[in-house]
Each structure stands twice: as structure tokens, then as C-alpha cells.
Amino acid sequence: MSLSRGFLERCAAETGFRAASLEQVVRLGELLDRAWSAVAPLLRLTPAEAAYVTAAQEGDLRLDLLFPADAGEARRLGEHPALQWKIQNARQHAARPRQGGG
């Protein structure tokens, strides 16, 4: 998004912000857009990875989804203290009563 200096100055007059500050925000937004377009392909999960994340958030450690051909690796990772803590934490979170209107 490329905005003209005149547009930024009009926005500055309407909002009370300095045009230079608004220009920096616009440039930051452009930078973030470029960064996300570069990173987004790395963040796309396979169906098995998405199922693993969903299960983990519910407190179910399903490493078989990530390592279907290597039960030994899944078992070893399942013993890792950080993963055990994450699953315990997710179970406790899931067990909490929900707040709000449901």
C-alpha cells in the first residue's frame, strides 16, 4: 500500500497525529505484509499436523499423527518433560469451567 503525502497530511489533520508518524505506521504495515507473505508457506500445517495441534490443545498427546512410521520416536518424544508439561497444562485448562454466555 503506497499512500500519497497529501493523503497522509489530510489524515494527520483529521486525527491529530503527525504525518511522519502515520507514514511510519504505513511502512510498518507494508513490512509486516511482506514478512507474512514470506513466512506463511512455512506455517501451513498438513492435515496430520493440524490434528496433532487440535489434540494437544485438548490435552491429548497424539505423536502418532506426526510420526506414523516411527513408534519409537513418538514414544521418546512423548517422554519429553516439556511435552508432558504442555499436555498437563492443556488438560487443566480444558477442565476449567467456561466463562461467559457459552
ZINORLIN-V906004 format. One record per residue. N is the residue number from 1. D_CENTER is the distance of its C-alpha to the mean C-alpha in Angstrom with 2 decimals. Layout:
# ZINORLIN-V906004
[[N/D_CENTER] [N/D_CENTER]]
This chain:
# ZINORLIN-V906004
[[1/23.86] [2/27.11] [3/28.90] [4/32.56] [5/33.86] [6/35.93] [7/33.00] [8/31.23] [9/34.52] [10/34.98] [11/31.54] [12/32.40] [13/35.71] [14/34.18] [15/31.44] [16/33.19] [17/30.61] [18/31.96] [19/31.61] [20/30.53] [21/27.62] [22/26.57] [23/26.91] [24/24.61] [25/21.89] [26/22.47] [27/22.38] [28/19.10] [29/17.64] [30/19.26] [31/17.90] [32/14.26] [33/15.10] [34/16.70] [35/13.99] [36/11.34] [37/14.22] [38/14.86] [39/11.48] [40/10.52] [41/13.17] [42/11.89] [43/8.60] [44/10.85] [45/11.73] [46/15.38] [47/16.68] [48/17.54] [49/14.15] [50/12.65] [51/15.68] [52/15.20] [53/11.73] [54/13.38] [55/16.44] [56/14.94] [57/13.34] [58/16.92] [59/18.54] [60/19.84] [61/19.56] [62/20.17] [63/20.37] [64/22.97] [65/20.31] [66/19.12] [67/22.69] [68/25.06] [69/27.81] [70/27.70] [71/28.27] [72/29.30] [73/26.02] [74/24.16] [75/26.69] [76/26.41] [77/22.64] [78/23.09] [79/25.36] [80/22.94] [81/22.85] [82/19.15] [83/18.36] [84/21.20] [85/19.97] [86/16.47] [87/18.30] [88/20.86] [89/18.42] [90/16.71] [91/20.31] [92/21.36] [93/18.55] [94/19.40] [95/23.05] [96/22.81] [97/24.48] [98/22.36] [99/23.06] [100/23.85] [101/25.56] [102/24.15]]
